[in-house]
Amino acid sequence: MSILPTNRTPRRPLFRLVSLASLVVFAGCSVTEIDQSNDFANNGRDATALKRDTLYLKESLPPGLPMPDESFQAGLQQHIAYLNKISDKTFLLENTQTSVADLKQVAQEIGQWLVDPTKQPQLIAHQLAGQDQRGNVQITGYYVPILPVRHLPDEVYRYPLYRKPTQRDAEGNFPSREDIDFNSALAGQGLEIAYTASLVDNFFLHVQGSGVVEYEDGERKLLSWGGVNGHAYRSLGKELIERGEIDRADISAQSIRQWLKDHPERNREMLSTNPSYLFFSEGPEKPVGAANVPLTPLYSAAVDPSVIPLGSILLAQVPKLDAYGNLMGHEFRLLLAQDKGGAIKGPGHIDWYQGIGEEAHVHAGQLKHFGKVWLLLPKHPAPAKLIAQ
């Protein structure tokens, strides 16, 4: 989930001769094709798009790509370094097949194009089916918060952030959120990394997957994803919509936080509806994704690797929002598939990384709209070498 600043014009990338389809979007949508919680006015969904039965629809690459800024080039080098570390293998994506070698070729061709834009990459765009089989992919945002903490608990800072435990119950399971946060199921195991002033802050840190904590002495550490308890993820926003507590058009990180602030007596009830619980590890200075490379603000994305392999480069039609979180249109952007998340499942959702701190929080909090996503693959793919695992 995400938020836009109240006094800042949304940043726009530099484009170079992008001859693409019209950016006009249609507000109409059908609750039979998308989740009801995403069916709100001006959600960016193109309900008139062609319906298809396959995961990917092969399309010609537009004559121009959106030219990224310099930060993308640094992210691309990390991307290539990741691809160079993993063994070649084939990815079978329903009706589409690719490989690590193909993904390397895409990255190299885009790298050459950045150096000499007259050399157009020889690529094919494969459009993802989306949530509705019409190509509409919900694009949410995530960020890395900065959270004040203490090394030791006191009367205010008394809610622990935990490392992953080693002890499981007789059935081989870790405790649920309810048991951990409200029944002290992990107390006494020496797993505490730091203590915060709010279980709600902890909950949102779990949803984001990583964050920077700042101790009382000014020391900062990055807490990265350290595993989960294995319980199914349940969206708190969806729960509040279904209970009639927040209208689906108004759901955002801000509105959820405000609801929890206004209903402290119901915090345990609502937070516990999501039994999934995230553990942390004290990681490197820069946030890293599941591909174990530093994330690049506004260019990295979290995906479901079963439909978009880590190491892919995507062309995405991402939502442009005004200062109030209203959709103004879409813009095209290259994205690096470098992360994954427990809530990112299937072809209907990607999470777009916005950066560190409050400004990124503002950008991320209101993003919940639909766009379109294309997997970029070589026009002349490399021969398959290994069978997918």
N, C-alpha and C positions, 0 to 999 in steps of 0.2 A: 504494500500500500504506500501512498505517497502524498505530497503537498506542494503547492506552488507559492512563491513569495508574493507578498501583497504589493510590493512596489518595485518590481523588477521585470523588465521585458524578457520573455523566454528567449534563450540563446538559440541562434540559428546558424547551422553550418554553412560554409561556402559551397555553392553548387557549381558544377562545370557542365553546361550543355545537357541538362537532364531532360530528355524527351520522354516523359512518362505519362501515364493515364491521368485524367483529371483528378484533382484533389478534392472534388466535391464528394461529400459523404451523405448518406441518407440515415435519418433517425429511425425509420420504421424497423421493427424487429418482431420476431415471433418467439413466444415463450416455449414453443414446441421445439425450437432449434438451438436455443441457448439456455443456460441456467437462468432461472427466474430472477435471481439476485443481480444479474447483469442487464436486465431488461428495463432500462430507464431512458428517458428522452435524451436525444443528442449524445448517444453513447458511441458514435463513430462507426457503427456497424453498417455495412453495405448489404442490405437485404435483397438487392437485385442481382447480386453476383451469381455466376454459374455454379450450380450444385454439382458435386462430383462424388464418386465412390472411392477414390483413392487417396492415400496419405499425401502424395505430392502430385501437382499438375505441372508438367513441363512447359515452360514458356521461353520465348526468345528474350535474351538480355537486352534491356533498353540501350539505346545508342550512347548514353552517358551515365556515369555513376556520380553520386554525391561526393564531392571532394571533402575529405575530412580535414581536421586541423592537425597540428604537429603532434598532439598527444596520442592520436591514433597510431602514428608511425612507431612510437615507443611501445605501445600495446601490441602492435603487429609483430615486432621483433620478439617480444615475450611469447606470443602466439606460436611463432615459428620454432622458438626454442623448445616449447612444449611438444610440438609435433615431431621434432628431431629426437626426442627422448623416448618416444613410445614406438613399439614394434609395428610394422605394417600389418594391417588386417583389413578384412572386408566388412562393411556395415550393410546389412540387409534391412532396408527401411520400407517394408511392405513392397510397393511397386517400384522402388528406386534403390539402386545399389551404388555405394561409393567405397572409398578406402582411405587410409591414412595418406597414401601416396597422392591421391586426388586432392585431399585437403592441403597438403604441402604445395601442390601445383597451384591451387587457387591463391594461397597466401603469397607465393613467389610472384605470380602474375600481377596481383594487386600491388605488391611492393615495387615492381618495375614500373607500373603505371604511375605510382606516386612520384617516382623520380623523373619519368618522362611521360606526361599525360597524353602525348600523341600516340603512344602505343596502347591501344585499347585491349584490355584483357579478353582472352578468348574463352568466355564463360557462358554457361546456360543457367538460367534462373528457374528453380523448381519451387513453385508456390505451395506452402503448407496448407493443409485442408482447413485448419481452424476449428473453432468450437462448434460450428454449424455446418461443416462440409461446404461452405461457400467462401472459404479463405479468410474468415474473420477471426483474428487471434487477439485475445485480450492482453493488453500490455500494461502491466503494473510496474511500479517503481520500488527499488529498495536502496538503502543508504547505510552508512556506518555511523551510528550516533556516538557522541562523546558523553559519557555518563560519570557523574561524581560518585566516588566510592570511598570506603575505608578499609584499612587492612584488618581491623578488628571490629567486632560489633559494638554498638552503643545503643542508646535509647531510640535514636532516629535511624541510623544506618544498621539495620538488623536483618536484612533479607539477603541470603547468600546467593552468589553465582557459583555453580559447581563444575568441577571436572567430572569426566565420565567415571562412574563407579565400576568396580570389578565384581562386586557381590550381586548375585541375582537370587530371586526367590526359588522355591522348589520347582516351579514350572519353567524356570529359565528366563524369567522376565524381569525387567527393571520396573520400579514403581511408576505410577501415573503422576501427572501434574498435581492432582488433588492430594495424593499421599506425600509428595515431595514438599510442596509449598505449604500445606495446611496440617499435615500430620508428622512432619519432621522425619520422614523416612530415611533421609541420608545423613542425619545428624550423627556426629561421633565417628565418622569415617575419614576425617581429614581431607575432605574433598573441596573445601571452601577456598575460592580464589580471592574473593572480595565481597564486601557487603554494601548493598544499595539502600536507599531510603524508601523504595516503593516496589511492591510486587508487580504493579502495572508497568513500571519501567523495565523490570526483568522480562515480563511477558513480551513487550515490544522488541527487546533485545533478542529474545529467542526467535521471534518472527523474522528479524533482519538477518540473523545468522552469525553476525560478528559485530564488534563495536570497540571503540577506544574508551578505556576507563581511566579516570584521573583520580589519584589518591590524594589524601589530605596534605601531603608534603609536595605536591605538584608533579610527582612521577606519573607518567602515562604509559599504559601498556595496551597493546592490541589483543583483544580476545577473539580468537577465530573459532570456527565450527569444530567441535570436538566429539561429535557423535550425538545420537538421539536415543531415547528410551525405547523406541520401537513401537510405540502406540500410534494409532491412526491419527493423522492431522485433521483437525476440524476448524474451519474458518470462523473466527469470532464475529466478523462482519456479517457473514451469512446467517449465523445464529441470531444476531440482533435483528436482521431483516425479517427472518421467518417468524420471530416472536412479535413482530410489529413494533419494536422499540425504536428503530431508525428506518426512515424511508430509504429504499434502495438508491434513489437518485442522490441522497445526501450522505451515503456511506463513505467514510474516509478515515484515515488514521486520526485526524483531528476530532471527528464526530464520535469515534469510538472512545477515544481518551476522555472527551467531555462527558459522555454517558457514564463511564466508569467513575469519573469524579463526582457526578451528580447522584450516583447510586452506590455509595461505598458499602452499604449493607448487602448488596447483591454481587460484589466483586468475586467472592469465593464461588458462588453459584455459576457465574458467567465464565470466569477464567477456567474453571474446571471442565467446561464443556469441550475444551480442547485438551485431551489427555496427553498429546504429544509434548515432549519436553526436550529441550536442547541443552547439551553440555558444551563447555568451552575448553579451549587450550590456549595457553599463552604463546602467541605466534610471533612472526616477524613484524617489523615496523609498519609495513604497508599491508593493507588488506589483500588477501589472496582468495581465489575461488577454488572450485573443485579441481581445476586443472593445475593447481599449485603454482600459478603465476599471479603477479600483482594485477589487481583489477584496474581498469582505466575508466575514470568517470565519463559517463555519457556514451561510452562505446562498448563496455562489457555487458554481457547479458547472461542470466541464468535460464537454462533450458532443461527439458527432459531429454537426457542422452539417448533414450530409446527411440526418439523420433528426430532429434538433431544431435549428431555426434559432437562431443567436446572437441574443440579445435576447428570447428566450422566457421566460415565467415558468412554472415547473413546480410541481405539487403532488406531493410524494414521500412514500412510506411508507419511512422510513429505519430501518436497524437501530439498536437500543439494545443496547450491550454492557456487561458488568460489568467489574470491574477486571482480570480475567484474559482479556478478549477473548471471553468466551462470550456468545452471543446471549440476551438476556432478553425480547425482543419487538420491536415496532416503534412508531414515533411518526410523526405526520404533520407535514410542514414545507413551507413555500414555499421554492423554490430559484430562483436567477437564473442562467440559462444565459449565462455571460459568458466562457467559456474553452473551449479544445479541447486535445487531446493526441494524440501519435502512437500511444499504446496504446488510445485510446478510439475504437473502431470499431463501427458498427452499432447495433442497437436493444437490445443486451444488456448495456450497461455505461455507467455515468456515474462521474465522479470528484468527490467532495465536498470542497470546500476547508475546511481546519480552522484555518488561521491561521499565525502566525510563531512559531518557536522550539520549545523542547523539549516544552512542554505540548501544543502542536499535533502535534508528532511522535508523542507517546504516543497521542493520539487517532487519528491517521491510520494507525499501523502495523499495527493488527489488523483494520481494516475490510476485509472481503472477502466480505460476506454479501449475500444477495438481498433486495430490496425491490421496490416498485412505483412507477411514474412515470406521471404524467398531464400532458400538454401542455394548458395552459389557453388556450382560444380564445373569442372573443366569441359569445354566443348569436345576435347579429345582425351578422355580419361585414360589413366594408366591401366595396364592389364592387372586383373585381380590375382593376388598371390596366395592369400590365406583365407580360410573359411571363417565366417563370423563366429564369435563365441557368445 
